[in-house]
Amino acid sequence: MRDYYQVPVADVVRETDDAASLVLDVPASLTALFRYTPGQFITVRVPSDLCGSVARCYSLCSSPLIEGERPAIAIKRTTDGYASNWLLDNVVPGSVLELLPPAGTFTPRSLDGDFLLFAAGSGITPVMSILKSVLFAGRGRVVLVYANRDERSVIFGAALRQLAANFGGRLVLLHWLDSLSGTPTADRLAAMVRPYAVWEPFICGPDPFLSVVRSALRSLGVPAKRVRVERFLSLEENPFEESALDESRGLAATLSVSLDGDQRVLPWPAGTRMLDVLTEAGLEAPFSCRQGICGACACQLTGGEVEMAHNEVLEDADLADGYILACQAVAVTPEVSILY
């Protein structure tokens, strides 16, 4: 179980009939802990009568680089979506949320490049954070392709119109409404964004939308490794609750680590995640979400074999190159070597 923090809600802003932004009033004592970069998410503990709580990740839609803008997450109601529906039905200004600090790697390296952003539905949330940050704090230009069912479903519609008016020379908005154009297709999306194919692509939305956009970019010659993708997923494990460690998974092993030029050899108890071995040994191995969905803890396997409990970020090409997630890995051979 990870340490979590209580943060009051300053305001609830209705964005559409089925979506709202929760503006956070982060206490001064937690300001440093809750610093974030554009595109990151926060994990929220939602109470449940059945299992104590469930954990869900919600992207920050605010920009950390706009003076006076408080951190905010946007939530959209979904069919059978227990956590989102509970939050929308119960949270009011003054409510206190239990949160993990910001995490995630869906973030630009620089705000001075030109960005080709794709979003569908609530996938606009981290994209909005990136878009505003580029416009207010960077020198880059932005094209946003935003897909929704209809005009009533467009989250941040008024804010986007205002940004387009204020930054007309640097922001191009391309709305796709299923009610007018049908479901997005790869060839039609490719035709829309062909002039911007060399810009930095970021995508967030449901899996079918991600697949279509990837196909569109591939047809334009955009290398897959250039495409940054964020998926909204339910966590396999609840970081807010104690969980029994399944020590039957994995072997006891010896772990050889090359990190920042230093070499270490560590004992690796059976059933322990690799990241826990590293941090308990005092090594400053990178990590963020600990849930296998952000990729911050990725390292390269140079010897031996591991099994990963969960992986939603590494693609087949990454796995073929030997990359693994330290937070999800247990040993399946007596000796394992990794390189950061």
N, C-alpha and C positions, 0 to 999 in steps of 0.2 A: 504494500500500500504506500502510495506517495503522499508527501505533505501537500495539503491544499489550503486555499486561502479564501477568506470571506470578503467579498467585494459588493458594496451596495449598487443598486441600479438608480442612476440619476433621472432617467427619462425613458419612456417607451414611445417610439415614433412609429405610427402606422404608415407603412409604405404602400401596401396594396390591401385588398380585402383579406388576403391570406398570408401576409408577410409583415413583419415589424422589425425595427432596429432597437436593440437594448443598449442604451448609452450607460457606460460604467463610470462610477465615481470612485476611482482607485484611491485608497487612502495614501497619504504622504509616506507612510512607513513602508508601503509596497511599491512605490513609484519605480525604483530601480529594478525590482523583480519583474515588473510588468512592462518594462520597455520592450518594444517590438519593432520589427522591420516590415515594410509593406508586403502583404501577401501571406502573413502568418495567421495561425489560428489559436483559439483558446479552447481548452477542454472543460466542459461544464458537468457538474454532478447534479443529476435530476433524481429526486426521491421517488422510490417505488415501494408500494405495499407488498409486492411479490418477492423482491430480491434485495431490498434495502436501498439500492440506487442503480441507475444506469449512467454511463458516461457517453457523452457525445461531443464531437469537435465542431466548433462553429468559427468560421473565418471572420477576421476583423475587416470591417468595411470602411473604417476610418483610416486617416493617414497620420502617422506619427510625426510628420514633417510640417503639418499645418498648425501654426501657433493657435493655441486655445481649443483645438479639436480634441474632445475626449475620446478614449477608446470606445468602440461600439461594435457589436456583432449583429448580423442580420439573420433572422430565422423565418423560414417559410413553412406553413402548415402542409403536411403531407398525409395522404391516406394511410391509416394505421401507423403513423409516425408518433409513437408514444411521447418521446422526449420533446420534440418540437411542439406538439400540440399542448403538452403540459405547460411548457414555458409560455406559450402564447395565451393560454387560458388563465394562468395564475400569477405571472410576474407583473408587477405594477411599480411605479416610482417608489423607492424606499425599500423594495424587496432586496434581500441579500442572497447573492449567488455564491456557490462554493466552486472555486475554479483552480485549475492548474495554470501556471504561467504560460505566456505565448511560446509557440513552437512552430516548426515547419520550415521547409526549404523552398517553397514556391515564391521565391523572392528574386528580384533583379540584382545582378552584380553592380550595375551602375544605372543611374536615372538619366543619363545623358544620351543614350541610344534611342533608336526609333523602334516602337513596339507595335506588333500586330496582336491584338487581344481578342480572344473568342470567349463568349460566355453564353450559357443557356440557363434560364430560370434563376434559381438562387446561386448558380455558379458565378453570378456577377459580384458576389461579396468580396472575395480576395482580389478580383480583377479591379473592382472599384478602388480599393486601397492602393493598388499599383498605379492605376490611371491618375488618381489625384496627386499621388506623390511625384510622379513624373512631371505633371503639369506645374505644380506649385514649387517643387524643389529641384527639378532637373532642367535639362535643355532639350530633351528628346521630343519627338512627335509621336502621336498615338492614333491608331485606327482601332476602333472597337466594333466587332460584329457581335450583336446581342440578339439571341433567339428566344422567343416566347410564344405562348399559345395565341395571345391576342394583346391588344393595347392595354387592357386592364391588368394584365399580368406583369407589366414592365416594372420591375423594382427600381427605385431611384430615378424614375422617369423625369421628374421635375429637376432633380439635381443634375442629371446628364444634360438636359436642355440648357440649363444655366451655364454649365461648364463649356458647352459648345459655343454659347454666345460670348463667354469671356475669353476663350482660348481658340477662337475660330481658325486661326492660322496653324494651330498645332494639333487639333483634335478633329477627327472625322468619325461620325456616328453612322453605323450601318445597321439598322434594325431589320430583323427577320421575324415576321409574324406568321405563324402557321395558318391562322385564319384567312390570310390573304395569299400566301405563297405555298402552302402545303409544308410537308416535312422537309427540312434542309437536305440537300443532296451534295455529294462531293463535287460534281462538275459545276453546279451553280455557285457554290461557295468559292471554288477555285477561280471562277470568272470574276467574282466580286473583288477578290483580294490580289489578283495577279500583279497589279502595280506595286504591291507592298511585300512581295514574296521574300525579299532579302531582309526585311525587318525582323526583330526578335519575336518569335511566336510564344504566347502563353495561352493555355486553354483550361477552362474549368466548366464542368457540367456533367450531366448523366453520361453513362458509358456509351449509349448509341450516338450521342452527339460527339463525344470525343473521337469515336471511331470514324465518323464522317469527316470531321475536321482533319484528322490525321491523313485520311485518304486524299483530301483536297490538297493538303500541303505536300504530300508525297508526289502528287501529279505535277506540282509546280517545281519539283526538284529540291525541296527543302529536306536536308538530312534529318533523320529521326532523332539523332542526338541533340539537335538544336531545339527541339520542341519541348517546352516545359508544360507539364500536365499536373493538375490537382484534381483529385477525386474525393467526393464526399462518401465516407464509408463508416459503417458501424464498427466499433472496436471489438476485437476478439476477446480482450481481457479488460476488466474494469479496474483502472488504476486507483480508484477510490476505495476499493474493498480488498480485504485480505483474501488471498487465493492460495490454496494448497499447492506447493510445488510438486510437480510430478517427477520424482527423481528416477522413475523407471525409464524416462526418456534420456538418451545420451549416455555416454561412457565417462568414467574418470579419465582425464587426459593430461598431457603436458602441453601448455600453450606457449609458443615462441612468438614474441611480438616485436615488430620494428615500427617505432613511433617517433617521429621527429628526429630521426637519426640515432635514437637509443635502442638498444637491444635488451629485451628482458625475457626470461623463461619463468613461467608461472604454473603452479599446480591448478588444475581445473576440475573441481568436484563434479561428479555425475549429476546431471539435471540442472546445473547452474547455467544461466545465460552468460554468454561470453562477455557482454558489457559489464555485468556485475563483477566478474573476475577482474577485469581491467580496473574498474573504479575502486574496488576494495583493495587493490594493490597500490593505489595512489597514483595511477596513470591518468593523465588528462585526455582520455579518449573522447572524441566529439560525440555528442548525442543530443537529441531533442525530445521527441515524443515518447520514446520507449514502446511504441505500439506497432512498429513495422510499417508506418504509413508516411513517414516524412523523408527518410533516406539520409538523415544527418549522420547516422552512425555507420554508414557503409565503409567497408574496408575490403582489401583484396586477399583472398585465400591463396597462399603460396605453397601450402603443403597440407596433406591430410584432408579430411572431409568433415562437414558439419551438416546438421539438419536445422532448417528454420521453421519455427512454429507458425510464422505469419509473414507474408510479404505482399505488399500492395504497391510497391514503388519501383523495385528493380525489374527491368524488362529482360526478355530472353537474351538479348545481346549483352547486357550487364552480367547476367549469370554465366554466360559462355566465357566471359573475360575473367571469371573467378570472383566477382564481387558478391559480398554477403552483407547481411545486417547483423551487427554485433548484438543488438538488443534482443534478437530473436533466435540466435544460434546456440545450439548445444553440440557437443562433440560426438562423433560416431566412429572416430578412429583414435587410437591411443596417443597420437602426436598430431598437433595442428599448428600451422604457422600462418601468420597474417602480416600484412603490410599496410600501413597508413600513408 
